[in-house]
Amino acid sequence: MRLNDIAQATNNDIFPSQTCQQLASDRYAVFIDRPVNQLPRLPEFIATSVSPCRYFTTSMTYLGSFEDVNASIYLVSQIRKMGLDAVIHSFSSKNSEIAKSFRANALLVEVNANPALDIQQVRMLTGKSSFWAIFNNRYVILSAPLSSQQTANILANNLRSQGFAVQSIDANWISDSNPLINTNSDLSNRLVARSSTKTQKVYQVLIPLEHNKNLKQSNNIINSDSFQKIVGGRYYLQVRSYRDLGNAIRERERLNKNFSGVVIMLGSDAK
């Protein structure tokens, strides 16, 4: 079936029943963060494998899955030559064989005092799908759920320039098992109530060990409070913790100059 035939069989608001995970039969799946009826004409060898699917209720285009990561990388490379933002997403945690530049990334945006306005601004500034989600037991705005690293970094910088606290993370950190929360009018009240509980938020700065082999030789990073921890089956070094998010973000940006993949995770500390 050619791409035009598939497009005619779908309406402008594609919302198929099948999810991307159900479609993907092998470890490495290839996606474009755009509905199938919004794609340009593709070469026949690519168009024959095109299927619409949804991921986080967002319309995507699925282009097949492979057990061989090199086959996935080749397909993504061919699609990117056409100017499309194709990525590889693995439904297995064993995805270390995927080059970082080909992995699917997503944006997590921290919620401020006006959640309803925040999500409108994020959608406007990114031009990508954005919606409420729960990540590490906190409310966030999830945006650009399957984007390339380059696109995610550009979007993150745009948001930061407008005062948003945002992380670009590997999309494999996120489960696609119904992460959405109700976007009703009492979201602001729940956020305020949660901040007044007897636990205080602590922002932990983590450096992935798998991509930073020389980390333990860095005397200016290691201190008596640093320790290893496993998150999502991966090894990290927790190097700092802050009660102020702004300080954690500044520390992450400082460390990013020398180490790759520095992230912030939310913990809690009893008062």
Secondary structure, DSSP 8 states (H G I E B T S, - for coil): --HHHHHHTS-SS---SSBHHHH--SSEEEEESS-GGGS----HHHHTT-EEEEETTEEEEEEEEESSHHHHHHHHHHHHTTT--EEEEESSS--TTS-GGGB-EEEEEE--S-HHHHHHHHHHHH-S-EEEEEETTEEEEEEEEEE-HHHHHHHHHHHHHTT--EEEEEGGGS--SS------TTHHHHHHHHHTSSEEEEEEEEEESTT-TTGGG-TTT--TT-EEEEETTEEEEEEEEESSHHHHHHHHHHHTTTSSS-EEEEEEEE-
